[in-house]
Amino acid sequence: MSFLRKFSSQDLLYLAILSAVGLAVKPIITPLIHLVSAPLMIPGGSLAGGLYMMWIALAISIVNKPGAGTLVGLTQGIVMISMGFFGSHGAVSIISYTLPGLTADIISIFFKNKSTLYFHVILVITANITGAVIVTLVIMRLAAIPFLISIIAAIISGIVGGIISYNIFNKIKSYNLI
């Protein structure tokens, strides 16, 4: 529990809100993305992942403390498992939610300024590729070509998610909420 001591109550509140919003967005976006991804035989999570992972980038840039992304991912994974939403991932959900946050945290170490468009885009792409690799290799066990298509979809979606994350971050800052 000493890991949590570096976070203030306000930090934890931001992380909880961003975790919840990330989970709330998923059932709304997933069916819409599957309308496009299913006919193209692209894993929907790769294509929609940028819209899920942008909340991790927001958490890291708002809280600006090591472990924020990991904590968001872990919280989401625990909530999904505890609510019984195993989906096709089962217990691997803990890993598929936590590792993108962890990789985003690791990448964020290399950035001083966490409020740039470049930062948000790179973080969301990294988190989304991590999630796509876990799902396509461990769960779906896709062959090389579908795997590469999934990674390309994850990159494109990550760019879109990063741009949206950056714009949300700036809007929150303009309202002096952070």
Secondary structure as the mmCIF struct_conf table of DSSP 4:
data_model
#
loop_
_struct_conf.conf_type_id
_struct_conf.id
_struct_conf.beg_label_comp_id
_struct_conf.beg_label_asym_id
_struct_conf.beg_label_seq_id
_struct_conf.end_label_comp_id
_struct_conf.end_label_asym_id
_struct_conf.end_label_seq_id
HELX_RH_3T_P HELX_RH_3T_P1 SER A 2 LYS A 6
BEND BEND1 PHE A 7 PHE A 7
HELX_RH_AL_P HELX_RH_AL_P1 SER A 9 LEU A 40
TURN_TY1_P TURN_TY1_P1 MET A 41 MET A 41
HELX_RH_AL_P HELX_RH_AL_P2 GLY A 44 VAL A 63
BEND BEND2 LYS A 65 LYS A 65
TURN_TY1_P TURN_TY1_P2 PRO A 66 GLY A 67
HELX_RH_AL_P HELX_RH_AL_P3 ALA A 68 SER A 82
TURN_TY1_P TURN_TY1_P3 MET A 83 GLY A 84
TURN_TY1_P TURN_TY1_P4 GLY A 87 HIS A 89
HELX_RH_3T_P HELX_RH_3T_P2 GLY A 90 VAL A 92
HELX_RH_AL_P HELX_RH_AL_P4 SER A 93 SER A 108
TURN_TY1_P TURN_TY1_P5 ILE A 109 PHE A 110
BEND BEND3 LYS A 112 LYS A 112
TURN_TY1_P TURN_TY1_P6 LYS A 114 SER A 115
BEND BEND4 THR A 116 THR A 116
HELX_RH_AL_P HELX_RH_AL_P5 LEU A 117 VAL A 133
HELX_RH_PI_P HELX_RH_PI_P1 ILE A 134 ILE A 139
BEND BEND5 MET A 140 MET A 140
HELX_RH_AL_P HELX_RH_AL_P6 ALA A 144 SER A 174
TURN_TY1_P TURN_TY1_P7 TYR A 175 ASN A 176
#
